[in-house]
Amino acid sequence: MVKKLLYKILNYKIPVFIEKTVLGIDIGASAIKVVQLRSNKGKVVLENYGELALGPYVGEGVGQAVTLSTEKISEALVDVLKEAKITSEKTAIAIPLGSSLLSFITLPTRDPTQLARMIPIEARKYIPVPISEVALDWWVLPNPGGIIKKSNKKDKDKKKEPDQSEVVIAAIHNETIDKYKQIQAMTGLTVDTFEIEIFSSIRSVVGRDMKPIIILDIGAGSSKLAMVEYGIVKSYHSINMGSQDITSSISKAFSIDMVSAEKLKREFGLDGEVEGHTIKDIAELPLGHIFSEAKNAIATFNERQSKPISKIILVGGGALLGGLQEFAQKEFEINVVLGDPFSKVETPAFLDNLLKRVGPEFAVALGVSLKALQE
């Protein structure tokens, strides 16, 4: 059973952890990211971190989104743990959003015992597979403004509808859990914690924001958008394009292979110019698709909420594209910042600039590590 996903993110403070060392793992479509943290006298210290591209394990290039067998993933994981000099066996693994399902429902407010009986029944309406085939979890969202009340103020004679509670239902297919258990067995790690990746990102990059914000995770094969208020996910949206689509556009524009296109993208960023063409112009189609879907999701969210989105936080490997932050700022006309997950932990001063630069890519791995320290 997936452990309870706790919402202790608002006004985030590093709790006093028991002295221990943990490892957080984020197995993405194009790379594995790992972060090892150690609790030390109430502080959280970064011990090691590392990243390894998965494309070469199946004959593809760096940055390519690939589908690997469990054996190949385990092989790559062992390699990155060795290269990063990871020593902790106590492990937390982030579950990709694409391998899980989140549903947001509203139910009459009842005591916890009644809700516990109601929710598995309600979940069948939203989960397209038998309940027996998934690990199911749920929790009631705290409402800072008080319990949602639905009543007809125009007609006092009409009976008021019962108070309502917002509930999140999370489901992860048993096959996904079994896959990660096989990886655990093959690597010799001790996996105590699983968490859906979006919650790991929130823990690592959301600060004391009281207004609604967006976390836009641009991965290699897809992008994810989460609307967050008071540190709580209110809704999310998946987009079927990612940074690999930018690489593909560059490859076609210059008639070069994907490996060379990836190198151009990483070296020049959006502001680079090659053979009289700017990378920005070439990347406009895939980025336009990602941003258009994001804008639509934001507009829908703003219609339902009294407070508009105040900020967008970029995470994921695609967020490292040079010039993307400035480009997104103009597109959304909202404050856009890069996620800085390493700011949540103690790090060597000489690594500050490097960790700020690569931070967005490690948001999930660091966030799930922090969860493991709290277990």
C-alpha positions, 0 to 999 in steps of 0.5 A: 500500500502506498503510504499516506501522502501528507500535506505539511508543506505550507510554511515549510520548516525543516523538522528535527529529524532523527539522525539518518541518511536517505536516498531519493530516486527519480526515474524519468523518461530520459534520465535517473536522478538521485539525491542522498540527504543526511539529517544532522542535529536538526539540519538536512545536509546534501551528501551526494547527488547524481544523474545518468542518461538512459538513452545510451542503455538502448542505443539512443542519445542523451536526452532521449525519452526511452522505454527500458526493461526493469533489468535495464533500469536496475542496471542504470540505477546501480551505475548512477549509485556507484558514480555518485558514491551513494552509500545509503540503502534506505530509499524513497522512490518517486512514482511518475504521474503517468503511472498514477491517477489523481481525482479531485471530488467533493463529498458531504462532510462526515466523520473520518470513519464514514468517509473511509467507507464512502471513498472506496465506493466513490473511487470506482466512478473515477478509476477506470480499472477494478479497485483490486488492481490499484493501491488506493489512497485518499485524504481530505484537503484542508480548507483555509477558508473553512468548510465549503458551504453550498446553500441557496441564499435566495430562498431561505425556505429551501433546505440547505445542502450539506457541508462539503469537503474536497477529497483527493483520491490517488491510485497507483496500479499494482503493476507499477508497484511490483515493477519498483519492487523488482528494481528494489530486489535487483539493486539491493536497496531498501525502499520504504517510501513511494510518492507520486512525483508531483508531491515531491516537487511541491515539497522541494520548491514551494516556499511560503506562498499563500497565493495560488501558484503553478508548477510546470514540470517539463520532462523529456517526453511530456510535461506536467502542470500542477495548480497549488494553493497553500502548498496543496495540489488543487488540480493538475494537467498532463501535456503530451510534449516535452523537451525531446520535441524541441530536439526533434524540431531542431533535428528536422530543421537542420537535417541532423541526427537527434544527438547533434540536435540535442547538443545544439539545444544544450549549447546555444539555448533559445537565444542561439543562432545557427545558419541564420535561424534562431533556436527560438524560432525552431522551438516555437511549435513544440513550446507553443503547444506546451504553453498553449495547453498550460494557458488553457489549464490556468484559465480554467483554474482562474475561473474556479478560484477567487485568486488568480495564479501569482507565479509559475515555477519551472522544474524538470530537465526541460527547464534548464533550456537557456532562455526558457525562463525569459521566454515563458515570462513573456508568454504567460505575463506572470512571474516565472522562476526556476525551481531551487530545491537545493535551497531547502538543504545545507549544501557546500558554499562552493556548489551554490551556483552549480546547484542553482543551475541544475536544481530544477532537474532534481526537484523530484529526487530531492523532494522525495528524499525529504519525505523519507527523512520525515518517515 
